């Protein structure tokens, strides 16, 4: 989510002392629950379009075109070009508690300072497979959105031997069209990302889009059509990206008539928003969280079941909570407690109000506590049970020196 420079608060047991002081100064306080409490969940659902759109069939039609070359994830990860190079170890201040053994990497200078492409979601091989690796590699995947949500992409980084280099590759997210062509996915903020098996799940507001790593297309980066998206006489293009990945399914918490657009609503009603997503360690469910712009808690955290046969959402919510963390951004769980990125207790620093993010730990029906401060504008989180790592990513735009990191800690 974007920069928010206004006053930020966390309503938790830890902030009770702050409440006494801030109330006297006239700052707004919210009386909603200070605990990470269970709420009713049976009315929440994820469903496919009532119009019966078959994205997989459209993908198959595109792949029948000789201009489309289907490649493997190994082909992408091992490609020498186009490739970007991350920087190891962490190259910016992170605010993370050193007792949690923080490590990670920075993007290339170009991606670190980009004002157009902004990182949001985080996942990786620790989610994808119980072994913590895919193809023998420790991989980290991140989602990005472009200015005005015109484009979205995935980056896959090889963190297997970080001291020897961290290469990563960008894949543009696309959507097959009924005429056998494809276009970029649009109006996608690329909020949260989850890797499960051979699928990537992209949470983006009311929508949960599904992409398959079995369907990756090699695209051209040269010639007069390099900045375009789709099939042209001389080949397939993905706007200067070396690869495109098509959506194979889409779920929403709300549909309009005939599959038309209908917005989600945070903190109330039966159409929750999906602004963060993370796989649960049981590998039978995943959790999502809402971002609530109000200066208050109440954004919902929902656990959804996974259909064992398909590896796709089963449909109905399995559990739900109201979170007291203000402006919550990311969610993850170790199976017992939840980790939430959001505002720190108290007022933000006047010099840099965006440098006011904490990672909170909350057990069900208990008050959360601050686990650690975090990088400015930390977004999504992912917990990898094999290694006990909690991964995170931040979006902060700094076109001069950069402030973006991909990090992990041992909570």
N, C-alpha and C positions, 0 to 999 in steps of 0.2 A: 504494500500500500504506500501511498505517497507521503511526502514530508508533512509532518504536523507540528507546528511550532507553538501551539497554544498551551495553556496549563494542562498538566497531566497528573492523574492521581491513581492510586490503587487503594480500593477499599478492602482492607484485610485486617486481621488482628494486629498485624505489625504496624498498621497506620493509626491505631486508636490514639496514640499519644499525639500524632500529628493533627488529628481531628480537633482536639481541644484548642490548639493554637490557630488553625486555619479558620475555624468557625468564627472566632472573634474578629478575624480580618475580613469577614464577609465572603470568603471563597465558598463556592457551592459544594455542598456535601450531599452524598446520596445515601439513603437509608436502606438500599437493597442489601441482600444477604452478604455477609462478610465471609461466608463459607463457600466452598466449591460444592454446591449442593445438587443432589439428584432432583430432576424435574420430570414431569410426564413426557413420554416419548412416542407413544403409540400412533400419534397423528402425523409423524414425520415419515416421508417416503422418498425414494429415488426411483424414477421410472424413465423408460425410453419414450420417444416421441409417439403420441397417439396417432400420428399420421403414417406410422409404419415405415419411416425412412430406413433403408438398408445401406449403411455406409460401407460395410464390407463388400457388398456386391459392386458398388461403384469403384472401390479400390481395385477389385479384381479386374474390372473393365479397363481401368487405366494401365494396369500391369500387363494386359494383353497387347498393349501398343509397343512396337519394337523400339521406340525411342526411349522407353523407360527401362533402366537397368536396375534390377533389385540386388542389393548387397547385404552382407551380414554386419552385425555389430562389431565383430572382429575386424572386418574390412575397414570400418570407420575408425576404430581405436588405433589400428596400426598404420593408418594413412599418414604419409609425411607431408601432404599438402591437400587442401588448405588446413593448416594446423596452427593453433595458438599455444603459447608457452606460459604456464603459470609460474609464480615466484614462491619459493620455499626458503625459509619458514615464513610465518606470518610477518608481513612487512609494515603493518600499521598497528597502532595501539588498539587494544581490544576491550579494555576494562575488565576482562575475565579474571576471576580469582585464580592465582597461580597454583593454589592447592588442588585445583581441579585438572591440572596438567594440560593446559590448552595447547593445541597445535593446529596446523592447517596450512592454508596457502592464500596467496593473492592472485587475482587475475592478471593478465598481461596489462601493460600500462594503458593500452587503448581501451580495453574493456573496463578497467578500473576507473577511468575518467570519463567514460561515455555518458552523455546526457540523454541520448536517444534510447539506447538499450539499457534496461534496468533489471537486475536480478531479483527474484522473488522466492521461488520454491527450492527445496533441497531434498534429495533422496540419494540412493546409491545401491551398491551391491549388498550392503548390510541389510537392506530391505528385500532386495530381489530374491536372495537365496539364503536358506538357513546357514550355509557355510560361511556367509559373509563375503563371498567372491563370486564373480561371473567370468567364466572362461579363464579361471586362475588369477584374475586381477581384482584388486580393490578399486572400484570405480565410484566416482561421485557424479551425480547428475543434478543440474540446476535448470530452472525455468526462468525465462526473461520475457518482458513485454517491451514493445517499442512505443515511441511517442503516440499518444492518443489511442493506444491499443490497436494500432494498425497491423502489427505483425506480432508473432510469438515464436520463440525458439527454445530448443533444449541444448545444453552444453554437457558433454560427457568427458570427464577428466580421469586420467589414470593416476591414482594415488598409491600404486603398488610399491614404488620405490621413490618416494618424494625427493629424497636428497640427490637423486640422480636425474631429476627433471620431472615436471608435471605437464605432459602434453594434453591438450583438450581440443575438442572439435564441436562446431556448432551445426545443428540440424534445424532447418526451418519447419515449422508445423504448418501443414496444409490440409485441405479438405478436397476430396474427389468430388467432381460435379457429374450430373446425370449424362452429359454429352461425352464422357470419356476423357475429360481434361481434369485439371486441378487448379485450385486457387489458394491463396494464403487464408488461414483462419483469421477472422477479424473480430473486433470488439471482445478481445480476450486479454484479460489482465494477467493471466498466467500466475495466479496467486500462490497455489500450493502444488506440490508434485510428490507422487508416490510411485515407487517401482515395485511391482509384485510379479514374480515369474518373468514372463516375456512381455509384460504390459507396463506402460506408463499411464498413470491417472493424473489428469490435470484439473485441479479445482479452480474454478474461476467464477465466483459469485453463485448464481443460480444453477450453473452448469458443472457437470463432471464429465470431462472429455476423456476418451480412452484411445491410446495409441499403442501400436504393436511394434516391438523391436524385430519382428519377423518381416516387417514391411518397411524397409528403408530404401529410398531411391537415390542413386548417384545422379547428381545434377551438374551441369556445366557452369563454370565461373568465368568463362571468357566469351568474347564476341559481343555483338550489338544487343543481344537479348539478356545479357548477364544480370541486369537490374530488374528483370521481369520475373513473373511467377507463372508456371504452366508449361504446356507443350507447344513448341513452335517447329517450324519446318526443319531446323537444324538440331533439335534435341529438346531435352527437359531442363528447365531453369527454376531456381529457387532464390532469386534476389541476392546474388553473390554468395550464397551458401553452397557448400559442396555436396550437401545431402538434404533431402526432404523426407519428412515422416508424416504419413496421412492418418487422419482420425478414422478409427474403425467403429466407434460407437459413441453415443452421447446419452447421459442421464441428466435429469433435472429434478429439482425439488418442487418446481412449479411449471406448468405448461399452459399456454393460452389455447383457445379454441383451434382445433386442427393442427396443433403443433406450433402455434405462433408464440411470440415472445410474451413472457410474463415475468415480472421482477420478483426477486426474493425480498424478504423483510427480516432484518436482524432483531433479535431479542424478543420478538413477539409473533404470534400467529403460527400457522402451520407450514410456512414456506421458508425454512431457514436458509441462510446464505452459507456458501462453502468457500471460505477465504483461506483456509489452511487444511492440510491433509497429512496424515501420517499412518503408517502401518502399525498395528498392534503386535506385540511379540508372539501372541498365540497363532498368528498367521491365518486366523479365521475371521478377523474383523479389522476395521480401520477407524480412525477418529478424524473428525473435521471440527473446525472452529469458525466462529463468526467474528468479523471485525465490527465493532460498534463505535461510530464516530462521536457519539455523545460523551460528555465528561462524566461517565458513570460505568459501573460494571453491569453485568447482565447478558453479555454475549454468550451464546450457547455453544457447548461442546457436545458433539453427538458421536456415538459409536454405532457403526453400521456393520452388518454381517456380510461376509463374502460367500458366494455360492461355491461350494467345494468342487462342483463339476465343471463350472465355466471359468472360475477365477474372476468373476464379475460381481457387482453389487447384488445382494439378494433381494433388495427392495425396501424392506422396512427397517427403521431404526431399532437398535437393540438396547440402547441406554442413552440418557442425556443428562446434562448438567448445566447449571447457570454459573458462569465464572465471575468472580468478583474483580478480576484483573481488568483495569481500564485500558482501552485501546489494545486489546489482545491481538497479536499478529500470528504467532505460530503455536502449534500444539504437537505434543508427542507424549507417548506413555511407555513406561517400562513394564507394564502389566499390573502394577500396584498403584503407582502414583502418576500424576500428569505433570508435564513440564510445559509452561506457558511463557511465551515472550510477550512483554507489554510494558506499560509504564512502571517506573520505580515509585516507591512511596514518596510523598512530599512533592514540593514544587520543582519544576525543571530548572536547571542552571540558566541564568540570564544570558551568559555568553554563548551558549550553544544548547538551546532547548531540545534539539534532536538527539543530543548525547545523554539521553535519560531513559535508557531501556534496561530492563532487568529480565532475567529468566527466573520465574517463580516455580516452586514445586508444591503441588497440592495433592493431598489424598482425598478421596471422595468424602463429602460431608464434613470436611475439616477446613480450617483456615489455611490458605497458602502462606508460604514464607519465601523470602528472596534467597535463591540459590547463589546467584552471582549477578553483578552488573554485566552488561553485554555491549557489543559494538553498536555505534549509533544506527538507529533504525533497523535493528535486527528484525528479520521477517520470520521465515519458517524454520521448523525444527524437525529432526528425525532421530529416532533412537535405534541403535543397532545392537541387538541383544547378544550376538556372538562375541563382540568386543566390549560391550558396555559403554559405547561411545554415544554421546549426544551431539549431533551435528547441527550447525546453524549457518545462516547466511544473512548478510545485511545488504540494504539497497542504497545506502547513502550516496547521493550525487556530489562529487567534488571534482570539477573539471580541471583543476590545477594539479593537485597532488594525489587525488584518489583517497578513498577511505573504505573501500570494499574488501571484505575478507570472507573466506569459507573456513569455518573453524570446527573443531570438536573438543569436547571436554569429557572427563570421567566423573559424572555426578555421584 
